[in-house]
Amino acid sequence: MYCPKCGKENADDAQICSACSSTLTQGKASGGNVAVKTSRLAIAALVLGILSLLTFGITAIPAMILGIISLVLIDKSGGKLTGRGFAITGAAIPAVIILLIVIIRPFFARTRSIALHNVCWSNLKGIGTAMLIYANDYEDELPRAGGKTTKWGRTPNWQANNRSEAFGVASDGSGGTASISSSLYLLVKYAEVTPKSFICKGDVGASEFQPSKYNAGDKELIDLWDFGPEPSKHCSYSYHLPYSKYALTTSSEPGMAVAADRNPWMPRPGEKARDFSRFDPSYTASTKAQKYGNAIAHQGDGQNVLYMDGHVNFQNRSYCAIDDDNIYTYWDGEDKQRGIAPVLGSEPQDTLDSLLVQDAR
């Protein structure tokens, strides 16, 4: 005899259910055996529950729904349906899977974040090595496009046949304008660094530079002078301003910041610059206010920074250069930690003032 309430099988002459202690009257009242069937919905719930383990939870919700429905029907069947164990198991498996996903999802997100940090770290490490090789061939100066008096601006002709045409440099080597990215592009042109090495995977909107997409004809990478007509889309890194009297050389202090993830106070593809007023590096400020000055590419956790001595560190605060100098701002008098957010034309205020910038558009 099956219990009409819980579906438990009991002896034919039993009057009390051994599982739920309910009174058993169905068998005697009917004068015969009750035809008992296993709920097909319960079986289906079990099958879908098991499949959810193999399909990464795709069948989890249907399994839970069928499990709940079958339990209700079993309770109302008066002992004619059984299969509570199947129904409970089918509904429980997806619930466990969902719980596990909630628990381990942050772990996987963190693992992915670390992986992106590592790729970016490797990029900057390679760029740093290439810079030292470049400097060895160019009188100890780090990459600087144009001429000695070239100013920060747009690269006039990235497909030009020579340097003078590319940057508008006069015959005596003076004048002209050049983008920040064009200085970094010299590593592609002369140090065999690939365009892919200038892309941080966490930098949304950035993609590897491919000349063919800009109708560059049969020109190769070494024939060009910048990352195309929209260089900011193909270079994820900021660089210590090369167009100033405080441009870096191999004789600069080892703790000077050379390059890093994009400056958050300057626009990037498809996104405006951050609101500088929300940044507060003081020790009494909240962690959120301190981290607001970090690079956007790594969700504000920090930024990979290449230093003059060639090492790369992931720094969780942007004031990480000499004497807590902020790498993304220039000094505001004695204020080095916060400083002043740069715009086109800004310059470092001292040989120890790290100022990493990128092209606004």
Secondary structure as the mmCIF struct_conf table of DSSP 4:
data_model
#
loop_
_struct_conf.conf_type_id
_struct_conf.id
_struct_conf.beg_label_comp_id
_struct_conf.beg_label_asym_id
_struct_conf.beg_label_seq_id
_struct_conf.end_label_comp_id
_struct_conf.end_label_asym_id
_struct_conf.end_label_seq_id
STRN STRN1 TYR A 2 TYR A 2
TURN_TY1_P TURN_TY1_P1 PRO A 4 CYS A 6
STRN STRN2 GLU A 9 GLU A 9
TURN_TY1_P TURN_TY1_P2 ASP A 12 ASP A 13
BEND BEND1 GLN A 15 GLN A 15
STRN STRN3 ILE A 16 ILE A 16
TURN_TY1_P TURN_TY1_P3 SER A 18 CYS A 20
STRN STRN4 THR A 23 THR A 23
HELX_RH_AL_P HELX_RH_AL_P1 GLN A 26 SER A 30
TURN_TY1_P TURN_TY1_P4 GLY A 31 GLY A 31
BEND BEND2 GLY A 32 GLY A 32
STRN STRN5 LYS A 37 THR A 38
HELX_RH_AL_P HELX_RH_AL_P2 ARG A 40 LEU A 54
TURN_TY1_P TURN_TY1_P5 THR A 55 THR A 59
HELX_RH_AL_P HELX_RH_AL_P3 ALA A 60 LYS A 76
TURN_TY1_P TURN_TY1_P6 SER A 77 GLY A 79
BEND BEND3 LYS A 80 LYS A 80
STRN STRN6 LEU A 81 THR A 82
HELX_RH_AL_P HELX_RH_AL_P4 ARG A 84 ASP A 137
TURN_TY1_P TURN_TY1_P7 TYR A 138 ASP A 140
STRN STRN7 GLU A 141 GLU A 141
HELX_LH_PP_P HELX_LH_PP_P1 LEU A 142 PRO A 143
BEND BEND4 GLY A 146 GLY A 146
TURN_TY1_P TURN_TY1_P8 LYS A 148 THR A 149
HELX_LH_PP_P HELX_LH_PP_P2 THR A 150 THR A 150
STRN STRN8 LYS A 151 TRP A 152
BEND BEND5 GLY A 153 GLY A 153
BEND BEND6 PRO A 156 PRO A 156
TURN_TY1_P TURN_TY1_P9 TRP A 158 GLN A 159
BEND BEND7 ASN A 161 ASN A 162
HELX_RH_AL_P HELX_RH_AL_P5 ARG A 163 PHE A 167
TURN_TY1_P TURN_TY1_P10 GLY A 168 GLY A 168
TURN_TY1_P TURN_TY1_P11 SER A 171 ASP A 172
BEND BEND8 GLY A 173 GLY A 173
STRN STRN9 THR A 177 ALA A 178
HELX_RH_AL_P HELX_RH_AL_P6 ILE A 180 TYR A 190
BEND BEND9 ALA A 191 ALA A 191
HELX_RH_3T_P HELX_RH_3T_P1 PRO A 195 PHE A 198
TURN_TY1_P TURN_TY1_P12 LYS A 201 GLY A 202
BEND BEND10 ASP A 203 ASP A 203
TURN_TY1_P TURN_TY1_P13 VAL A 204 GLY A 205
HELX_RH_3T_P HELX_RH_3T_P2 PRO A 211 TYR A 214
TURN_TY1_P TURN_TY1_P14 ASN A 215 ASN A 215
TURN_TY1_P TURN_TY1_P15 GLY A 217 ASP A 218
HELX_RH_3T_P HELX_RH_3T_P3 LEU A 221 ASP A 223
BEND BEND11 TRP A 225 PHE A 227
BEND BEND12 PRO A 229 PRO A 229
HELX_RH_3T_P HELX_RH_3T_P4 PRO A 231 LYS A 233
BEND BEND13 HIS A 234 HIS A 234
STRN STRN10 TYR A 237 HIS A 240
BEND BEND14 TYR A 243 SER A 244
TURN_TY1_P TURN_TY1_P16 LYS A 245 TYR A 246
STRN STRN11 THR A 249 THR A 249
TURN_TY1_P TURN_TY1_P17 THR A 250 SER A 251
BEND BEND15 SER A 252 SER A 252
TURN_TY1_P TURN_TY1_P18 PRO A 254 GLY A 255
STRN STRN12 ALA A 257 ASP A 261
HELX_LH_PP_P HELX_LH_PP_P3 ARG A 262 ASN A 263
TURN_TY1_P TURN_TY1_P19 PRO A 264 TRP A 265
BEND BEND16 MET A 266 MET A 266
STRN STRN13 ARG A 268 ARG A 268
TURN_TY1_P TURN_TY1_P20 PRO A 269 GLY A 270
STRN STRN14 GLU A 271 GLU A 271
HELX_LH_PP_P HELX_LH_PP_P4 LYS A 272 ARG A 274
HELX_RH_3T_P HELX_RH_3T_P5 PHE A 276 ARG A 278
BEND BEND17 SER A 282 SER A 282
TURN_TY1_P TURN_TY1_P21 TYR A 283 THR A 284
BEND BEND18 ALA A 285 ALA A 285
HELX_RH_AL_P HELX_RH_AL_P7 THR A 287 LYS A 291
TURN_TY1_P TURN_TY1_P22 TYR A 292 GLY A 293
BEND BEND19 ASN A 294 ASN A 294
TURN_TY1_P TURN_TY1_P23 ILE A 296 GLY A 300
BEND BEND20 ASP A 301 ASP A 301
STRN STRN15 GLN A 303 TYR A 307
TURN_TY1_P TURN_TY1_P24 MET A 308 ASP A 309
BEND BEND21 GLY A 310 GLY A 310
STRN STRN16 VAL A 312 GLN A 315
BEND BEND22 ASN A 316 SER A 318
STRN STRN17 TYR A 319 TYR A 319
BEND BEND23 ALA A 321 ALA A 321
HELX_RH_3T_P HELX_RH_3T_P6 ILE A 322 ASP A 324
STRN STRN18 ASN A 326 ASN A 326
TURN_TY1_P TURN_TY1_P25 ILE A 327 TYR A 328
BEND BEND24 THR A 329 THR A 329
STRN STRN19 TYR A 330 ASP A 332
TURN_TY1_P TURN_TY1_P26 GLY A 333 GLU A 334
STRN STRN20 ASP A 335 ILE A 340
TURN_TY1_P TURN_TY1_P27 LEU A 344 GLY A 345
BEND BEND25 GLN A 349 ASP A 350
TURN_TY1_P TURN_TY1_P28 THR A 351 LEU A 352
STRN STRN21 LEU A 356 VAL A 357
#
